[in-house]
Amino acid sequence: MSMLAVQGCTVEASLETGKGSITTSPQITTSPSSDNFADNKGIYFDKVSVMIPSGTTVTLTPPPAGASSPTSIPTVAPSTIDIKGTADNILDSSDKKALQQDDEGSDTITFTFLDTASPPTPSITQGVKVIVKITDAGQTVVEAL
């Protein structure tokens, strides 16, 4: 059983285990239901879009070949990753599944690294799988079975 994700839930971003770390503050950009509530907060159904804001960096283990540092330069543009609902027994009026704690989504985002030339230029790119996960549902009264 898991708690249903509601407005105010917490989303965290990470990389695959052993690949490194990411520095970012992901934000849900989807509005919750205005008809279905848990703990007086709108429940998320179907999917939520999570924005990885510009300025995000990753530190990779090992660093990309030819990079002068394992840490990327900050991203210029934001990226979006979707998390789909998995609560089979909690549906809205359109039969869309509710989202719940521990639901996750992922996508490959391209990060740029400085090369080892003198002076270094941002010429090394690497696609990195970024995972976003609902780590706190935002409420404690309604569980999905």
Phi and psi restraints in degrees (value plus and minus 20) as a CYANA .aco file:
   2 SER   PHI    -162.7  -122.7
   2 SER   PSI     132.6   172.6
   3 MET   PHI     -93.8   -53.8
   3 MET   PSI     124.4   164.4
   4 LEU   PHI     -94.4   -54.4
   4 LEU   PSI     121.2   161.2
   5 ALA   PHI     -99.9   -59.9
   5 ALA   PSI     108.9   148.9
   6 VAL   PHI    -147.9  -107.9
   6 VAL   PSI     151.7   191.7
   7 GLN   PHI     -73.1   -33.1
   7 GLN   PSI     110.9   150.9
   8 GLY   PHI      77.5   117.5
   8 GLY   PSI     -19.2    20.8
   9 CYS   PHI     -85.6   -45.6
   9 CYS   PSI     143.0   183.0
  10 THR   PHI    -125.0   -85.0
  10 THR   PSI     112.8   152.8
  11 VAL   PHI    -140.2  -100.2
  11 VAL   PSI     113.5   153.5
  12 GLU   PHI    -142.9  -102.9
  12 GLU   PSI     130.2   170.2
  13 ALA   PHI    -130.2   -90.2
  13 ALA   PSI     126.3   166.3
  14 SER   PHI    -171.7  -131.7
  14 SER   PSI     152.7   192.7
  15 LEU   PHI    -127.7   -87.7
  15 LEU   PSI     148.4   188.4
  16 GLU   PHI     -76.9   -36.9
  16 GLU   PSI     128.2   168.2
  17 THR   PHI     -74.1   -34.1
  17 THR   PSI     109.6   149.6
  18 GLY   PHI      65.2   105.2
  18 GLY   PSI     -20.8    19.2
  19 LYS   PHI    -114.7   -74.7
  19 LYS   PSI     -38.4     1.6
  20 GLY   PHI     114.9   154.9
  20 GLY   PSI    -175.2  -135.2
  21 SER   PHI    -157.5  -117.5
  21 SER   PSI     143.8   183.8
  22 ILE   PHI    -149.1  -109.1
  22 ILE   PSI     121.5   161.5
  23 THR   PHI    -133.5   -93.5
  23 THR   PSI      87.9   127.9
  24 THR   PHI    -184.9  -144.9
  24 THR   PSI     143.6   183.6
  25 SER   PHI    -144.7  -104.7
  25 SER   PSI      65.5   105.5
  26 PRO   PHI     -85.7   -45.7
  26 PRO   PSI     128.6   168.6
  27 GLN   PHI    -154.2  -114.2
  27 GLN   PSI     116.0   156.0
  28 ILE   PHI     -94.5   -54.5
  28 ILE   PSI     111.4   151.4
  29 THR   PHI    -129.6   -89.6
  29 THR   PSI     -17.8    22.2
  30 THR   PHI    -114.4   -74.4
  30 THR   PSI     123.2   163.2
  31 SER   PHI    -104.0   -64.0
  31 SER   PSI     122.6   162.6
  32 PRO   PHI     -96.4   -56.4
  32 PRO   PSI     154.4   194.4
  33 SER   PHI     -81.0   -41.0
  33 SER   PSI     122.7   162.7
  34 SER   PHI    -121.6   -81.6
  34 SER   PSI     -17.1    22.9
  35 ASP   PHI    -135.1   -95.1
  35 ASP   PSI     -44.3    -4.3
  36 ASN   PHI    -141.0  -101.0
  36 ASN   PSI     108.8   148.8
  37 PHE   PHI    -151.7  -111.7
  37 PHE   PSI     132.0   172.0
  38 ALA   PHI    -156.8  -116.8
  38 ALA   PSI     107.9   147.9
  39 ASP   PHI      38.3    78.3
  39 ASP   PSI      14.7    54.7
  40 ASN   PHI      42.8    82.8
  40 ASN   PSI       5.0    45.0
  41 LYS   PHI    -147.0  -107.0
  41 LYS   PSI     121.5   161.5
  42 GLY   PHI     -81.7   -41.7
  42 GLY   PSI     115.6   155.6
  43 ILE   PHI    -106.0   -66.0
  43 ILE   PSI     124.4   164.4
  44 TYR   PHI    -108.5   -68.5
  44 TYR   PSI     111.7   151.7
  45 PHE   PHI    -143.0  -103.0
  45 PHE   PSI     137.9   177.9
  46 ASP   PHI      50.8    90.8
  46 ASP   PSI     -99.5   -59.5
  47 LYS   PHI    -178.0  -138.0
  47 LYS   PSI     137.3   177.3
  48 VAL   PHI    -141.6  -101.6
  48 VAL   PSI     126.5   166.5
  49 SER   PHI    -118.3   -78.3
  49 SER   PSI     110.5   150.5
  50 VAL   PHI    -133.8   -93.8
  50 VAL   PSI     104.7   144.7
  51 MET   PHI    -110.3   -70.3
  51 MET   PSI     107.5   147.5
  52 ILE   PHI    -115.5   -75.5
  52 ILE   PSI      87.8   127.8
  53 PRO   PHI     -90.0   -50.0
  53 PRO   PSI     140.5   180.5
  54 SER   PHI     -81.1   -41.1
  54 SER   PSI     133.8   173.8
  55 GLY   PHI      73.5   113.5
  55 GLY   PSI     -21.4    18.6
  56 THR   PHI     -92.2   -52.2
  56 THR   PSI     120.7   160.7
  57 THR   PHI    -148.3  -108.3
  57 THR   PSI     136.6   176.6
  58 VAL   PHI    -145.2  -105.2
  58 VAL   PSI     131.1   171.1
  59 THR   PHI    -140.0  -100.0
  59 THR   PSI      96.4   136.4
  60 LEU   PHI    -120.9   -80.9
  60 LEU   PSI     125.9   165.9
  61 THR   PHI    -144.2  -104.2
  61 THR   PSI      92.9   132.9
  62 PRO   PHI     -96.1   -56.1
  62 PRO   PSI     146.4   186.4
  63 PRO   PHI     -87.3   -47.3
  63 PRO   PSI     136.1   176.1
  64 PRO   PHI     -80.8   -40.8
  64 PRO   PSI     128.1   168.1
  65 ALA   PHI     -78.8   -38.8
  65 ALA   PSI     110.5   150.5
  66 GLY   PHI      66.5   106.5
  66 GLY   PSI     -23.1    16.9
  67 ALA   PHI    -104.6   -64.6
  67 ALA   PSI     123.7   163.7
  68 SER   PHI    -101.8   -61.8
  68 SER   PSI     -34.3     5.7
  69 SER   PHI    -167.6  -127.6
  69 SER   PSI     130.1   170.1
  70 PRO   PHI     -95.3   -55.3
  70 PRO   PSI     -29.5    10.5
  71 THR   PHI    -119.4   -79.4
  71 THR   PSI     110.8   150.8
  72 SER   PHI     -92.2   -52.2
  72 SER   PSI     146.5   186.5
  73 ILE   PHI    -101.1   -61.1
  73 ILE   PSI     135.2   175.2
  74 PRO   PHI     -80.0   -40.0
  74 PRO   PSI     121.7   161.7
  75 THR   PHI     -86.6   -46.6
  75 THR   PSI     129.3   169.3
  76 VAL   PHI    -109.0   -69.0
  76 VAL   PSI     -57.9   -17.9
  77 ALA   PHI    -136.5   -96.5
  77 ALA   PSI     130.8   170.8
  78 PRO   PHI     -92.7   -52.7
  78 PRO   PSI     139.9   179.9
  79 SER   PHI    -145.6  -105.6
  79 SER   PSI     140.0   180.0
  80 THR   PHI    -145.8  -105.8
  80 THR   PSI     116.0   156.0
  81 ILE   PHI    -147.3  -107.3
  81 ILE   PSI     114.4   154.4
  82 ASP   PHI    -115.9   -75.9
  82 ASP   PSI     123.4   163.4
  83 ILE   PHI    -136.6   -96.6
  83 ILE   PSI     104.6   144.6
  84 LYS   PHI    -115.3   -75.3
  84 LYS   PSI     125.4   165.4
  85 GLY   PHI     -89.4   -49.4
  85 GLY   PSI     124.9   164.9
  86 THR   PHI    -146.3  -106.3
  86 THR   PSI     -16.4    23.6
  87 ALA   PHI     -99.0   -59.0
  87 ALA   PSI      71.0   111.0
  88 ASP   PHI     -78.2   -38.2
  88 ASP   PSI     -51.6   -11.6
  89 ASN   PHI    -116.7   -76.7
  89 ASN   PSI     -19.2    20.8
  90 ILE   PHI    -140.4  -100.4
  90 ILE   PSI      83.0   123.0
  91 LEU   PHI    -140.2  -100.2
  91 LEU   PSI     130.5   170.5
  92 ASP   PHI    -107.6   -67.6
  92 ASP   PSI    -192.8  -152.8
  93 SER   PHI     -86.9   -46.9
  93 SER   PSI     -35.0     5.0
  94 SER   PHI    -121.5   -81.5
  94 SER   PSI      -5.9    34.1
  95 ASP   PHI      42.8    82.8
  95 ASP   PSI      10.1    50.1
  96 LYS   PHI    -112.7   -72.7
  96 LYS   PSI     116.4   156.4
  97 LYS   PHI     -91.4   -51.4
  97 LYS   PSI     124.7   164.7
  98 ALA   PHI     -95.5   -55.5
  98 ALA   PSI     133.0   173.0
  99 LEU   PHI    -108.2   -68.2
  99 LEU   PSI     132.2   172.2
 100 GLN   PHI    -161.4  -121.4
 100 GLN   PSI     146.3   186.3
 101 GLN   PHI     -73.9   -33.9
 101 GLN   PSI     119.2   159.2
 102 ASP   PHI      61.4   101.4
 102 ASP   PSI     -22.8    17.2
 103 ASP   PHI     -84.8   -44.8
 103 ASP   PSI     126.1   166.1
 104 GLU   PHI    -167.0  -127.0
 104 GLU   PSI     143.3   183.3
 105 GLY   PHI    -164.0  -124.0
 105 GLY   PSI     145.4   185.4
 106 SER   PHI    -169.8  -129.8
 106 SER   PSI     141.2   181.2
 107 ASP   PHI    -179.7  -139.7
 107 ASP   PSI     139.8   179.8
 108 THR   PHI    -113.5   -73.5
 108 THR   PSI     104.6   144.6
 109 ILE   PHI    -134.9   -94.9
 109 ILE   PSI     117.0   157.0
 110 THR   PHI    -108.5   -68.5
 110 THR   PSI     105.1   145.1
 111 PHE   PHI    -132.1   -92.1
 111 PHE   PSI     131.4   171.4
 112 THR   PHI    -133.0   -93.0
 112 THR   PSI     119.1   159.1
 113 PHE   PHI    -143.7  -103.7
 113 PHE   PSI     132.1   172.1
 114 LEU   PHI     -94.6   -54.6
 114 LEU   PSI     121.7   161.7
 115 ASP   PHI    -105.7   -65.7
 115 ASP   PSI    -199.4  -159.4
 116 THR   PHI    -111.6   -71.6
 116 THR   PSI     -14.3    25.7
 117 ALA   PHI     -86.6   -46.6
 117 ALA   PSI     145.4   185.4
 118 SER   PHI    -141.1  -101.1
 118 SER   PSI      94.0   134.0
 119 PRO   PHI     -94.8   -54.8
 119 PRO   PSI     134.1   174.1
 120 PRO   PHI     -87.8   -47.8
 120 PRO   PSI     125.9   165.9
 121 THR   PHI    -143.7  -103.7
 121 THR   PSI     132.5   172.5
 122 PRO   PHI     -98.7   -58.7
 122 PRO   PSI      58.2    98.2
 123 SER   PHI    -137.1   -97.1
 123 SER   PSI     -25.4    14.6
 124 ILE   PHI    -119.7   -79.7
 124 ILE   PSI     101.9   141.9
 125 THR   PHI    -135.6   -95.6
 125 THR   PSI     129.0   169.0
 126 GLN   PHI    -166.4  -126.4
 126 GLN   PSI     106.5   146.5
 127 GLY   PHI     -98.2   -58.2
 127 GLY   PSI     110.5   150.5
 128 VAL   PHI    -147.2  -107.2
 128 VAL   PSI     109.7   149.7
 129 LYS   PHI     -96.0   -56.0
 129 LYS   PSI      97.1   137.1
 130 VAL   PHI    -126.5   -86.5
 130 VAL   PSI     111.4   151.4
 131 ILE   PHI    -131.3   -91.3
 131 ILE   PSI     109.5   149.5
 132 VAL   PHI    -133.6   -93.6
 132 VAL   PSI     118.9   158.9
 133 LYS   PHI    -159.9  -119.9
 133 LYS   PSI     120.4   160.4
 134 ILE   PHI     -99.0   -59.0
 134 ILE   PSI      89.5   129.5
 135 THR   PHI    -118.3   -78.3
 135 THR   PSI     -38.5     1.5
 136 ASP   PHI    -162.8  -122.8
 136 ASP   PSI     100.5   140.5
 137 ALA   PHI     -85.4   -45.4
 137 ALA   PSI     -41.8    -1.8
 138 GLY   PHI      70.0   110.0
 138 GLY   PSI     -18.5    21.5
 139 GLN   PHI    -176.1  -136.1
 139 GLN   PSI     147.9   187.9
 140 THR   PHI    -155.0  -115.0
 140 THR   PSI      -4.8    35.2
 141 VAL   PHI    -130.6   -90.6
 141 VAL   PSI     -40.8    -0.8
 142 VAL   PHI    -142.5  -102.5
 142 VAL   PSI     102.9   142.9
 143 GLU   PHI    -132.7   -92.7
 143 GLU   PSI     126.5   166.5
 144 ALA   PHI    -110.0   -70.0
 144 ALA   PSI     117.3   157.3
